[in-house]
Amino acid sequence: MTMTANASPLSEFLRYNTWATAQLLAFCESLPPAQLDARAAGAYGSIRDTFAHIVGAEVAYLGILGGPADAHRFRFDAETPLAALKPIALAVGQALIDGAAN
């Protein structure tokens, strides 16, 4: 990942954050369900719960910052595959990047 010319530090942070989330989701998509749903002491919950929290928080940030209220409806439950979160994470990440550029 390289810096974008003339990008603000905030835009670069958001771009890297979106890239990293996509990389982690891609890796974790191949994990068996038992691993995705396993819980560890001291952790937020399962891997699936952690991604729901991350993506849900970014959706909320977008709403707080004035993003489109209904553009990124976030519905997640224990049966939702991680592959379904990836397009939401990328769209919300891009919207945050675009907002930081303005």
N, C-alpha and C positions, 0 to 999 in steps of 0.2 A: 504494500500500500504506500503510495507516494503522495506528497502534498500537492494540492491543486493550486496552480498559480493564482495569486491575488485573493485567495480564500481567507476569510476571517478565522481566527482560532476556534470560535464556536462552530462555524460550518465544518471545519476539519474534524473537530471532536465528534459532531453528529454523524459525519460521513464515516468515520472510523467505527463508531458505535454501531451503526447500521450494518456495516460490513462484518464486524465481529459477531453480531447477533446472527446474521445469515450463515456465517461459517459454523457457528456452534449448532444451530438448528440442523444444518445439512449433516453434520457429524452425528448428532443425536438421533436423527431420523432412522438410522440403521440399527439402533439399539433395540433389543427385545423389550416387549412391554413390561416384563418384570423389572428390568433395570430402570425404565422410565418412571415406574411407579414406586420404586423402592424409596424408603425414607431413611435418613441418617440423623442421629442425634446432633443437635446444634445447627442443623441446616434449615433452610426455609421450608422444606418439605421435599417432595419428589422433584425430579428433573422437570416433569410435566407441570407441576405447580409453579416452579421457579420461572419457566418460560411464560406461563399464563400471567404471572405477576409482572414480569418485565414488559411484555407486549401490552398488557392492560394499562400499566403506568404510562407508557409512551402514548397510548391512545388518549389517556386523561390529560397528559401534558399538551398534546395537540389541541384538545378542546379548550384548555385553560388559556392557551396562546391565541385563541380565536380561529382555529382551524375549522373546517366544515363540520358541523355538528353531526350530520348523519353519514358522512363519507366513509367512515371506518367503524362500522358497528362491530363490537367485540363480544362474541359469544364463545364461551369455552367451558367444557366440562371434562370429566375424566376420560371420556371416550373420544375426544377430539384428537385426531392425529397431528403430530407436530408439523407435518407437511401443510396442513391447513393454516397454521400460524405464520408460516414463512411469507406468503404474499401480503398478509396484513402488516407484519413487521417491516417489510421492505417499503410498502406504500406509506406507512406512517413515518418511517425514517426519512423517506424522501420529502414528505411534506414538512417535516421539521427542518431539514436541510434547506429547503426552499424558503421557509419562513425566516431562517437565520440570515439568508442572503439578502433579504429585503430590508 
